[in-house]
Amino acid sequence: MALRRGWLDGVDSQRHHRVQGYKHPSIYHDWLQQRQKLFPDLDRIIHVFVASKEPLGPQSTGSLCIAYGECFDTLDTQELSRYWLLSDHWRLDHSPCTVNLMALCAIAADLDIMVIGHGIRQEALARLDDGQLFVPQVLALDTHRWFPSDLIDPPPGQDSEWQRILWNDARAMLESGNPLNTSATRGSVE
């Protein structure tokens, strides 16, 4: 899929911009790297929104929404930012979505981009995914924070068979540069 310049650059207060890299994390890597080259001095962050307050695992359900943000200026005390959605109606109970999240966390670490997880109500999460709420509005609804990078580098004693299988799939996908076509899509962990 070719990425069109007008679709990715600029901010339009009336709609979200999406970068589609589902099952193709190299699209995220290339696009994020290009953003860094074009605008090297911006503050960058990836927000991961879920409705669950529990740590992610094989029992997780509900929506997963990922947004990339750049802070490009301030006006008085307000930050001026632009956002792109990096997911499109992803689900926690569909393991390829979690594998893609893990791959994106690894890419962000490689590019020195912070990744922060946010817990929000399912209704607000659905509205964000549908373009009815904007990222700053959803950030104001944050009920708790978590660390998506724990999925790829869990704290001691907190890894699991589920995490190891999905992380192995994400690493294989990243190393091959090919679309996701691993055990997660064949149903071994779904």
C-alpha positions as CSV (number, residue, x, y, z in Angstrom):
1,M,0.0,0.0,0.0
2,A,1.5,3.3,-1.0
3,L,1.2,6.1,1.6
4,R,0.0,9.4,0.1
5,R,1.6,12.6,1.4
6,G,-1.6,14.4,1.9
7,W,-3.1,11.6,4.0
8,L,-0.2,11.6,6.4
9,D,1.0,15.1,6.7
10,G,-0.7,18.1,8.3
11,V,-3.4,18.4,10.8
12,D,-7.1,18.6,10.1
13,S,-9.2,19.4,13.1
14,Q,-12.2,17.7,11.6
15,R,-10.8,14.1,11.2
16,H,-8.1,11.7,12.2
17,H,-5.3,10.7,10.0
18,R,-4.5,7.0,10.0
19,V,-1.3,5.1,9.2
20,Q,-2.1,1.5,8.2
21,G,0.6,-0.9,9.2
22,Y,-1.5,-3.9,10.4
23,K,0.5,-7.1,9.9
24,H,3.2,-4.9,8.2
25,P,5.2,-3.2,11.0
26,S,7.9,-2.1,8.6
27,I,5.3,0.5,7.4
28,Y,5.3,2.0,10.9
29,H,9.1,1.9,11.1
30,D,9.6,3.6,7.8
31,W,7.0,6.2,8.5
32,L,8.1,7.0,12.0
33,Q,11.7,7.2,10.8
34,Q,10.7,9.6,8.0
35,R,8.8,11.7,10.5
36,Q,11.9,12.0,12.6
37,K,14.0,13.0,9.6
38,L,11.5,15.6,8.5
39,F,11.0,17.1,12.0
40,P,14.0,16.1,14.2
41,D,13.3,18.4,17.2
42,L,9.7,17.4,18.0
43,D,8.6,15.6,21.1
44,R,7.0,12.3,20.1
45,I,4.9,9.8,22.0
46,I,2.8,6.7,21.2
47,H,-0.4,6.3,23.2
48,V,-2.0,2.9,23.6
49,F,-5.6,3.0,24.7
50,V,-7.4,0.0,26.2
51,A,-10.5,-0.4,28.4
52,S,-9.0,-3.0,30.7
53,K,-7.4,-2.2,34.0
54,E,-5.9,-5.6,34.3
55,P,-2.6,-6.5,32.7
56,L,-2.9,-7.7,29.1
57,G,-3.1,-11.5,28.7
58,P,-4.9,-14.2,26.9
59,Q,-8.1,-13.3,28.7
60,S,-8.0,-9.7,27.5
61,T,-11.0,-8.5,25.4
62,G,-12.2,-5.2,24.1
63,S,-10.8,-2.5,21.8
64,L,-7.2,-1.5,21.4
65,C,-6.4,1.9,19.9
66,I,-3.0,3.3,19.2
67,A,-2.1,6.9,18.4
68,Y,1.1,8.6,17.5
69,G,1.6,12.2,18.6
70,E,4.0,15.0,17.9
71,C,4.2,18.2,20.0
72,F,5.3,20.9,17.6
73,D,4.8,24.1,19.6
74,T,3.2,25.8,22.6
75,L,0.7,28.6,22.8
76,D,0.5,30.2,26.2
77,T,0.5,27.1,28.4
78,Q,-1.1,24.8,25.8
79,E,0.8,22.3,23.7
80,L,0.1,22.2,20.0
81,S,0.1,18.6,18.9
82,R,-0.9,16.5,15.9
83,Y,-2.0,12.9,16.0
84,W,-2.2,9.9,13.7
85,L,-4.1,6.7,14.6
86,L,-1.9,3.7,14.0
87,S,-4.7,1.1,14.5
88,D,-8.1,0.7,13.0
89,H,-10.6,-1.1,15.2
90,W,-8.1,-3.5,16.7
91,R,-9.2,-6.0,19.3
92,L,-7.3,-7.4,22.3
93,D,-9.0,-10.8,21.8
94,H,-7.5,-11.1,18.3
95,S,-3.8,-12.0,19.0
96,P,-2.4,-10.5,15.7
97,C,-3.4,-7.1,17.1
98,T,-1.4,-7.7,20.2
99,V,1.6,-9.0,18.1
100,N,1.4,-5.8,16.1
101,L,1.4,-3.8,19.3
102,M,4.5,-5.6,20.5
103,A,6.2,-5.0,17.2
104,L,5.3,-1.3,17.4
105,C,6.7,-1.1,20.9
106,A,10.0,-2.6,19.7
107,I,10.1,-0.1,16.8
108,A,9.4,2.8,19.1
109,A,12.2,1.7,21.5
110,D,14.6,1.5,18.5
111,L,13.6,5.0,17.4
112,D,13.6,6.3,21.0
113,I,9.9,7.1,21.1
114,M,8.1,6.8,24.4
115,V,5.1,4.5,24.6
116,I,2.5,5.1,27.3
117,G,-0.6,3.0,27.9
118,H,-3.9,4.5,29.0
119,G,-7.0,2.9,30.5
120,I,-10.3,4.5,29.3
121,R,-13.9,3.6,29.2
122,Q,-14.9,1.2,26.4
123,E,-17.5,3.7,25.1
124,A,-14.8,6.5,24.7
125,L,-12.4,4.0,23.1
126,A,-15.0,3.1,20.5
127,R,-15.7,6.7,19.8
128,L,-12.0,7.4,19.3
129,D,-11.7,4.5,16.9
130,D,-14.8,5.8,15.0
131,G,-13.4,9.3,14.8
132,Q,-16.1,10.8,17.1
133,L,-13.5,11.8,19.8
134,F,-10.0,13.1,19.3
135,V,-6.9,12.0,21.1
136,P,-6.6,15.0,23.5
137,Q,-10.3,14.5,24.5
138,V,-9.6,10.8,25.3
139,L,-6.4,11.6,27.2
140,A,-8.5,13.7,29.5
141,L,-10.5,10.6,30.3
142,D,-7.5,8.5,31.3
143,T,-8.3,6.4,34.4
144,H,-4.9,4.7,34.8
145,R,-1.6,4.3,33.1
146,W,0.4,1.2,32.2
147,F,3.5,0.4,30.2
148,P,3.0,-1.4,26.9
149,S,6.8,-2.0,26.7
150,D,6.3,-4.6,29.6
151,L,4.8,-6.8,26.8
152,I,8.2,-7.1,25.2
153,D,10.4,-6.8,28.3
154,P,8.3,-7.9,31.3
155,P,9.4,-7.2,34.8
156,P,11.1,-10.2,36.5
157,G,8.7,-13.0,37.1
158,Q,5.8,-11.4,35.1
159,D,6.3,-13.1,31.8
160,S,4.0,-15.8,30.7
161,E,3.7,-18.5,27.9
162,W,1.2,-16.2,26.2
163,Q,3.6,-13.3,26.2
164,R,6.6,-15.4,25.1
165,I,4.7,-16.9,22.1
166,L,3.4,-13.5,20.9
167,W,6.7,-11.8,21.4
168,N,8.5,-14.5,19.4
169,D,5.9,-13.9,16.6
170,A,6.5,-10.2,16.7
171,R,10.3,-10.6,16.6
172,A,10.1,-13.0,13.7
173,M,7.9,-10.6,11.8
174,L,10.3,-7.7,12.5
175,E,13.3,-9.7,11.6
176,S,11.8,-11.0,8.3
177,G,10.3,-7.7,7.3
178,N,7.4,-9.7,6.0
179,P,3.7,-9.5,6.9
180,L,2.6,-11.4,10.0
181,N,2.2,-15.0,9.1
182,T,3.1,-16.8,12.3
183,S,1.5,-19.0,14.9
184,A,-0.6,-16.2,16.2
185,T,-2.6,-16.1,12.9
186,R,-2.9,-19.9,12.8
187,G,-4.8,-19.8,16.1
188,S,-2.3,-21.4,18.5
189,V,-2.8,-18.7,21.0
190,E,-6.2,-17.2,20.2
